[in-house]
Amino acid sequence: MIKIYVMESCPDCTEVKALYSNQPEYELIDIGRQARNLKEFLALRDHHPAFEKVRERGNIGIPCFVREDGSVAISLKHFDAGRFTEGIPTASEGASCSLDGTGC
């Protein structure tokens, strides 16, 4: 099962939720709904190498797709292309919700 980390207030997550909400092979995890979900996502985000540039830019890194093998895609474009842990989305690929308020 592929985990997909999203947040209700994230505009980049809206399309993702619409595409994958009723498909049993995907688990949508809203990080804003429960502290446990946020803690799980932050543990991944703070330590996984795929998030290095996300952290440097002050971005949050959602939507985030995680395969059972631990590989990560940090955009719908990369997920659809099957690119996991390859490249980080640029500003032109989505708002990439930012901690400093510049995205989302």
MINU-490275 format. One record per residue (C-alpha): residue number from 1; y, x, z. Coordinates in nm, 3 decimals, decimal comma. Layout:
% residues N
- NUM;Y;X;Z $
...
This chain:
% residues 104
- 1;0,000;0,000;0,000 $
- 2;0,348;0,125;-0,086 $
- 3;0,610;0,089;0,186 $
- 4;0,960;0,003;0,070 $
- 5;1,243;0,058;0,318 $
- 6;1,540;-0,173;0,256 $
- 7;1,827;-0,333;0,445 $
- 8;1,963;-0,685;0,411 $
- 9;2,324;-0,570;0,370 $
- 10;2,246;-0,300;0,109 $
- 11;2,338;-0,410;-0,245 $
- 12;2,103;-0,150;-0,396 $
- 13;1,816;-0,318;-0,208 $
- 14;1,878;-0,669;-0,345 $
- 15;1,701;-0,608;-0,676 $
- 16;1,419;-0,424;-0,505 $
- 17;1,358;-0,711;-0,264 $
- 18;1,358;-0,963;-0,552 $
- 19;1,106;-0,756;-0,749 $
- 20;0,859;-0,675;-0,473 $
- 21;0,890;-0,938;-0,199 $
- 22;0,582;-1,145;-0,291 $
- 23;0,349;-0,870;-0,406 $
- 24;0,070;-0,784;-0,161 $
- 25;0,047;-0,418;-0,266 $
- 26;0,400;-0,357;-0,132 $
- 27;0,529;-0,378;0,225 $
- 28;0,903;-0,444;0,249 $
- 29;1,045;-0,302;0,572 $
- 30;1,400;-0,408;0,661 $
- 31;1,542;-0,124;0,871 $
- 32;1,820;-0,347;1,004 $
- 33;1,589;-0,613;1,141 $
- 34;1,414;-0,425;1,421 $
- 35;1,485;-0,100;1,600 $
- 36;1,120;-0,001;1,545 $
- 37;1,173;-0,020;1,166 $
- 38;1,491;0,187;1,184 $
- 39;1,323;0,447;1,404 $
- 40;1,028;0,476;1,163 $
- 41;1,262;0,521;0,866 $
- 42;1,485;0,775;1,044 $
- 43;1,182;0,985;1,139 $
- 44;1,091;0,998;0,769 $
- 45;1,449;1,055;0,650 $
- 46;1,524;1,329;0,900 $
- 47;1,217;1,537;0,817 $
- 48;1,096;1,471;0,463 $
- 49;1,217;1,726;0,205 $
- 50;1,292;1,449;-0,049 $
- 51;1,589;1,350;0,166 $
- 52;1,755;1,693;0,179 $
- 53;2,033;1,610;-0,067 $
- 54;2,064;1,258;0,074 $
- 55;2,135;1,404;0,418 $
- 56;2,377;1,664;0,274 $
- 57;2,577;1,388;0,105 $
- 58;2,582;1,168;0,414 $
- 59;2,385;0,896;0,238 $
- 60;2,128;0,675;0,403 $
- 61;1,854;0,696;0,141 $
- 62;1,761;0,333;0,079 $
- 63;1,593;0,176;-0,098 $
- 64;1,311;0,417;-0,029 $
- 65;0,956;0,392;-0,165 $
- 66;0,672;0,568;0,020 $
- 67;0,319;0,598;-0,114 $
- 68;0,016;0,624;0,113 $
- 69;0,000;0,998;0,037 $
- 70;0,352;1,042;0,182 $
- 71;0,533;1,098;-0,148 $
- 72;0,881;0,947;-0,164 $
- 73;1,111;0,798;-0,430 $
- 74;1,470;0,724;-0,330 $
- 75;1,577;0,491;-0,609 $
- 76;1,431;0,207;-0,809 $
- 77;1,482;0,414;-1,124 $
- 78;1,272;0,701;-0,988 $
- 79;1,009;0,463;-0,852 $
- 80;0,975;0,280;-1,185 $
- 81;0,947;0,613;-1,364 $
- 82;0,676;0,727;-1,121 $
- 83;0,889;1,020;-1,004 $
- 84;0,821;1,077;-0,637 $
- 85;0,995;1,363;-0,452 $
- 86;1,152;1,466;-0,782 $
- 87;1,526;1,452;-0,791 $
- 88;1,771;1,257;-0,587 $
- 89;1,970;0,969;-0,731 $
- 90;2,322;1,052;-0,838 $
- 91;2,621;0,831;-0,764 $
- 92;2,587;0,678;-1,111 $
- 93;2,233;0,561;-1,030 $
- 94;2,346;0,334;-0,747 $
- 95;2,575;0,301;-0,453 $
- 96;2,341;0,496;-0,224 $
- 97;2,470;0,347;0,097 $
- 98;2,670;0,614;0,276 $
- 99;2,729;0,677;0,640 $
- 100;3,096;0,750;0,564 $
- 101;3,151;0,411;0,402 $
- 102;3,193;0,536;0,044 $
- 103;2,876;0,364;-0,080 $
- 104;2,762;0,005;-0,039 $
